[in-house]
C-alpha cells in the first residue's frame, strides 16, 4: 500500500486543496465568533469540524 502524498494529485485537485487550505482559517474565525454570539448545536459542530480540518492542514495530515 502506497503512502498518501499530496503532490501526486492531479493539478486540479492540488489547486482545490490549496484553496481549501487557505480559506479554512478565515472561515474558522468567522464561525468561532458566530458560535460565541449565537451558540446552537449546529454551530458548535461546524466549528469543531472546521477546527479539525484546520489542525489537519497545519500538522500536514492532509
C-alpha positions as CSV (number, residue, x, y, z in Angstrom):
1,X,0.0,0.0,0.0
2,X,1.5,3.3,-1.0
3,X,1.6,6.3,1.3
4,X,-0.6,9.3,0.6
5,X,1.4,12.1,-1.0
6,X,-0.5,15.3,-1.7
7,X,1.8,16.4,-4.6
8,X,1.0,13.3,-6.6
9,X,-2.6,14.6,-7.0
10,X,-3.7,15.9,-10.4
11,X,-3.1,19.6,-10.8
12,X,-6.8,20.5,-10.5
13,X,-7.1,18.5,-7.2
14,X,-4.0,20.1,-5.8
15,X,-5.3,23.6,-6.7
16,X,-8.6,22.8,-4.9
17,X,-6.7,21.5,-1.9
18,X,-4.6,24.7,-1.7
19,X,-7.7,26.9,-2.0
20,X,-9.4,25.0,0.8
21,X,-6.3,25.2,3.0
22,X,-6.0,29.0,2.5
23,X,-9.7,29.7,3.2
24,X,-10.1,27.4,6.2
25,X,-8.7,29.9,8.8
26,X,-10.9,32.9,7.9
27,X,-14.0,30.8,7.9
28,X,-13.0,29.2,11.2
29,X,-12.5,32.6,12.8
30,X,-15.9,33.8,11.5
31,X,-17.6,30.7,12.6
32,X,-16.0,30.9,16.1
33,X,-17.3,34.5,16.5
34,X,-20.7,33.4,15.3
35,X,-20.7,30.5,17.7
36,X,-19.8,32.7,20.7
37,X,-22.6,35.1,19.8
38,X,-25.3,32.7,18.7
39,X,-24.5,29.2,20.1
40,X,-26.5,26.4,18.5
41,X,-25.7,22.8,18.3
42,X,-25.1,23.0,14.6
43,X,-22.7,26.0,15.0
44,X,-20.7,24.1,17.7
45,X,-20.4,21.0,15.5
46,X,-19.5,23.1,12.5
47,X,-16.8,24.9,14.5
48,X,-15.4,21.7,15.7
49,X,-15.3,20.3,12.2
50,X,-13.6,23.4,10.8
51,X,-11.1,23.3,13.7
52,X,-10.3,19.6,12.9
53,X,-9.8,20.5,9.2
54,X,-7.5,23.4,10.1
55,X,-5.4,21.4,12.5
56,X,-5.2,18.6,9.9
57,X,-3.7,21.1,7.4
58,X,-1.5,22.6,10.0
59,X,0.0,19.3,11.1
60,X,0.3,18.2,7.4
61,X,-2.1,15.3,7.8
62,X,-3.8,16.3,4.6
